[in-house]
Amino acid sequence: MGPVKWVMSTARENYGKMIIGMLLSVLCVGFNIISPIVYARIIDDVIEGGQAEKLLPLCAIAIACAILFVIFTYASQFLLELGSQNTERDLRKQLYAKLQIMDQNYYGANRTGDLMMKLTGDLDWVRHFTIFLIPQTITNLLTFFATLIVFLIFNWKLALMAMIFTPFTVLMTVKVRRNMRPAHNRVRESVSQLNTLVQENISGNRVVKAFVREDYELERFEEKNRAFRDASINTTRTWQRYAPILDGFSNCLTVVLLLFGGIFCINGSMTLGTLSLFLSMAWGLNRPMNMFGTVINDYQRFLASAEKIMTIYYAKPDIENPEHPYVPKEPKGEIEFRHVEYKYPSGKAPVLMDINLKAKPGQTIGIMGPTGCGKSTLVSLIPRFMDTSRGSVLIDGVDVRKYDLHALHSIVGMSMQDVFLFSETIDANISYGNPDLAEERVIECATDADADSFIRRMPDGYETIIGERGVGLSGGQKQRIALARALAYDTPILILDDTTSAVDMDTEAYIQERLRARKKKATTLIVAQRISSVKDADCIYILENGRVSEYGTHEELLKKRGYYYSVYCLQNGITEEGGAN
């Protein structure tokens, strides 16, 4: 489907307003055509012909046309604006809804600034298409042909003279169309890159300051800023090659009408009223010729934007609901990995290989291993943030690929390694997954995460608004609020991915104790680097080089004297021979 057809299909609900608005615009064209004819009659019949009785009726018609033109123009503009704004709103809602269902692969392949540009600046050009380009194209064509018909009726010879520049205008318009589209594509791409750079720099401002890279970031910004400026100047330069010529054709038209019209009046083959009609209606040929180039220029910008927006509209996530999705009635939280292998789409070697793991309802499973061994990837397979390359992940005996995605996510609570908090109150962040959560439960979850005490010390307590990504909080405080949010979601499966890495040992011990004491025991997977985080787990799995190298309880793994034993000795200051350092 082409961009024009696609936009019109999305504007169906607003067809009524837009069609009425365009019909009113067409009537305005009629009033603009009638008025010069009335003025010509006044000159020929009243002033030259002496028919004074026609003056008042003709003036009344002219006044009526002027009043109706003002009323219909206002109504037309209002309806078109209303229809275009509604279309933009509806389309933005559809695009945002599509972004909500896209998976991690999609966000990994698309820049944040580019996606934001599509939902803002690009959409504005879609609105411009519906409110300006379509109405202007219709009214300009009607004005041009209506004017031409009137000219042919009143003096066909002068009408043909007036058409002398039309072929040149058409040729020039074809050139404009061929050259402007690539220029607008370059502008759009450069502003997208600029937006991405600004977004990344604002989000990573602490890193920039920590490494004293302000000057470097300014250089990068200046480079992108200069590229945007150059692309914009190039677009303007390309357009200005043609715009003055099109304007020149319009100005020359008036000269042609005066020259040949004057000759026709002198030799008596045309009246002064008809000449005034041609001169006063010259805009009917001038304006469409002028606007034709502008419309083509704007149309190329619309195409550049619409094609980008359509990449979101027609994008499909790699992970979708199955044809007949399974919705569990009473999920218990049993998890099983059967010969699981995972390989990233862009990777050659698998990240995970032949993983076999089982967690009974209510059990706590620890997952440890060197950095980059695939721990976070492993737990991300449970809520289907990604799909296995081979093997299967089962919850309560059912492959997660058969689950309804919404139902699956509603039974898996997560506290992620990369903590994200919204620019909202602490209360709203904790109850994010369960907005109707009672205040007592919010406090209880915050207490279990050892967050209640520091929250109460904040200026407005639980109503304190925190900045984007938790700015204003320490790393440990952000982790504890994120943990409270996961606990408040109250799911039968709880995944804690390095959740307590930024808290001290005493705080971690308190959190572990509170988790064990919770009345409703969820099946818990703890990804950690510290022995203290997993030592009380029912079973601990060690990942090395993408495989399970050993598993068992804390005591069993110490006896095996493998990776777990080495880490234990290192973290407790014990030599592997058994002596303390």
Secondary structure, DSSP 8 states (H G I E B T S, - for coil): --HHHHHHHHTGGGHHHHHHHHHHHHHHHHHHHHHHHHHHHIIIIIIIT--GGGHHHHHHHHHHHHHHHHHHHHHHHHHHHHHHHHHHHHHHHHHHHHHHH--HHHHHHS-HHHHHHHHTHHHHHHHHIIIIIHHHHHHHHHHHHHHHHHHHHH-HHHHHHHTTTHHHHHHHHHHHHHHHHHHHHHHHHHHHHHHHHHHHHHHTHHHHHHTT-HHHHHHHHHHHHHHHHHHHHHHHHHHHTTHHHHHHHHHHHHHHHHHHHHHHHHTTSS-HHHHHHHHHTTHHHHHHHHHHHHHHHHHHHHHHHHHHHHHHHT---SS---SS-B--SS----EEEEEEEE--TT-SS-SEEEEEEEE-TT-EEEEE-STTSSHHHHHHTTTTSS--SEEEEEETTEEGGGB-HHHHHTTEEEE-SS----SSBHHHHHTTT-TT--HHHHHHHHHHTT-HHHHHTSTTGGG-B--GGGTTS-HHHHHHHHHHHHHHH--SEEEEESTTTTS-HHHHHHHHHHHHH-SS--EEEEE-S-HHHHTTSSEEEEEETTEEEEEE-HHHHHHHTSHHHHHHHHHTTB-TTS-B-
